[in-house]
Amino acid sequence: MSRQRSQRLAVALITAVAVLVFVPVIAIIGYLIVSGIGALNWEFLTAMPRNGMKEGGIMPAIVGTLILTMGTALVSMPVSLLAAIYLAEYARDNRLTRTIRMAIVNLAGIPSIVYGLFGLGAFVLAAGFGTSIIAGSLTLGIMTMPVVISTAEEAINSVPQQFRTVSLSLGASKWQTIRHQVLPHALPGILTGMILGLSRAAGETAPILFTVAAFYVPTLPSSIFDQTMALPYHLYVISTQVPGMPLTIQYGTALVLLLITLTLTLLATGVRTTMRRRRDW
Amino acid sequence: MQNKIEVSDFSFYYGDFQALNNLNIPIRARQITALIGPSGCGKSTFLRCLNRMNDTIPGARADGRVLLDGENIYEADVDVVTLRQRIGMVFQRPNPFPQSIYDNVAYGPRILGMARRGSLDQMVQESLEAASLWGEVRHRLKDPALALNPGQQQRLCIARAIAVQPEVILMDEPCSALDPVATLRVEDLMRQLVDSYTIVIVTHNMQQAARASDWTGFFWLGRLVEFGPTEAIFSSPQQELTEAYITGRRG
């Protein structure tokens, strides 16, 4: 085969594979829209389920997922941010630091069902929170920490060293330098990581399975020690546990869940591009 | 004549490598001291020892004394943060923060809590005037600093350093990224500033040292070969090595 032909063949092959990546995304989103759009209406989004969940809406599951996402943010974001600052700015290369990094890598590799079981043991039973929003938020929070810490650390490391040097040379303390130079410049990257972490948490089923998710509750939660319904688990329930479930409700629920996670992902991309446009170095 | 800084028997190491060897240098108050020498001779390292910017380098170690107004800045109880406020620094490349002109100058005073809201404007104006930049930027203080040309950016960095009211300004090859016109403006500025500040400048540019400084020190391989009034160094150097370097035969 001539060099030109092998070149053309390689390009064609690589392009084809890249296009192939695109296909499942379009297929999933397209299929869900086609099958689920019929279920979407005001009542579906705002009403309680009726008649064994075969009618009415999925409002409590939507609210539950939004509450859990916020709870996850409250648990995960402060800890992750501080941990990232420590690792990027303060940690020396010693045994403690290596242990912490090892722990983060390992946390990232733990299957989500194991987080669910850990949450059951640690928060539901040992801490005595019971099956509750707080137990679920803590579980999801811990699960999102590794990715948030890693992206935040990367964002902090990508702030040019000279900003720190100049700030220190002006008599700023190390913390002032971090607070007033490093963090503002690292913010887009940090936010992106946080939102992506949350978008993953919003869609997870396994970690909430034993820690917070309710099969069906007729009221909205009134405290963080209540159970709540949540979209991923609700989807699992109506797809496998309820006989005679109308298909449109299943696809409609899946579509709503997808829209929520997709919105978060787009938000992350938006934050990154707009804030990146503002900086130039 | 008073010495603002008195360096005595000062050595500096990066790990096992000795970068500075037993230096003794007087820095005269309200005069410009230029440090010349080939790349890697230790002059920039020395400059960064004067405000302890080398502290952050792992394995770095200093020996001997650097007296600022008679106090050794390498004593254990010295507050490095306060020291760096007293000894400002201007870097090789113009490096304004990617913020507005105003915010660049106001950064130091804000951090150090030097100004209430009202007088901050005043401090920014005075610093920009002292850096002879005020006339060019007074109507666009909110513009991004990076929109200025390199010469203006470097004068902005000088204004930023002045804003925290230091006593000494260290300049690390401040003109190496500037064109000749911008270079001359910075040199003029140095001559104005020296009425109020003690200036130490590292330069590769022999003419700059000859034009702008009062005292010149010649570094070679981490040692101070010769130190004296600039005129004497350039007209009748005592050491052969100095003469060879300033006439361009060595370096």
Interface residues (C-beta under 8 A of the other chain):
Chain A: Q162 F163 T165 V166 S167 L168 S169 L170 G171 A172 S173 Q176 H180 Q181 H185 R279 D280 W281
Chain B: N51 M53 T56 V81 T82 R84 Q85 R86 G88 M89 F91 R93 N95 F97 P98 Y107 G108 R110 I111 L112 L146 C157 R160 A161 V164
